Amino acid sequence: MQVTHTIAEIRAARRELGGVVLVPTLGALHAGHVSLIHAARNFAAKVAVSIFVNPTQFGPQEDFTRYPRPIENDLALCKEAGVDLVFNPSLEEMYPPDQPLVRQAIVDLPALTTVLEGKHRPGHFHGVCQVVAKLFNIVQPTFACFGQKDYQQFRVLSAMVDALNFPLEMKMLPTIREPDGLALSSRNIYLSPEQRTQALAISHALFKASDDVAAGIHQTNRLIATMRNILLEKHLAIDYAAAVDAQTLKPVEQISGVTLLAIAARVGNTRLIDNVLVQR
Ligand code: AMP
């Protein structure tokens, strides 16, 4: 496994390779990331992982500085998972302090980025598109793998790839969960044991609504009410509990085509997101 820190290094390493699949991450890797890495193997002969806590996707009040950065452990996990190439750049490498224009280079897809996460985290998707566009141009992968856990991110980045003709294929892989349903997240380490129990309400709410759809309940106001009640019962602060068209991310009144049920809620200071896709 080759570990690179500069754009020049990864470009040189990448030139020796044929097809490469990229798995972009913020690090603090867990079994969800590892499953992405394993799945990535199916798409190209070589697997690259980027580990970079991107400041431009964090809001001023968010957890950029305290976000975990266990780089040695991350590298060990990558090695164990058979990663070929790691890109772990410094902040200065990605956003040179003497080039302030770099942070101004954004991709704007407001129809997809001002709803759900975008509404509650203004500017978040500007940062996500910015860093991922840079990573795509730096690594030049033939495929890129993302988790359904961040469904809106996948949808926004797919739209960016389509609109701007990035020469790669986007792949979405399933959300990996703890046996009790909690979606794996690097932010779960912030949770106390009691908060972890509370946080289970998020996946329970999504599973209950999903079961309700299977049982024939198609009015989304009923599904949303069910989800909200489960979250409130466990005293979570709800940012949103929504039912939206999986392509447009616009609210739907009835489940007809593929619909995203999505929740963002706070347990103490920790903000968690999760979702499921349902279909009539
Ligand atoms: P992050 O480091 O949180 O930005 O995540 C990097 C990638 O891993 C993104 O594509 C996420 O959607 C994906 N990911 C995060 N958590 C999970 C999970 N529990 N299951 C599957 N993929 C995940």
Boltz pocket constraint, residues with backbone or C-beta under 6 A from the ligand:
constraints:
  - pocket:
      binder: B
      contacts: [[A, 24], [A, 25], [A, 26], [A, 27], [A, 32], [A, 33], [A, 36], [A, 145], [A, 146], [A, 147], [A, 148], [A, 149], [A, 150], [A, 173], [A, 174], [A, 175], [A, 176], [A, 177], [A, 183], [A, 184], [A, 185], [A, 186]]
      max_distance: 6.0
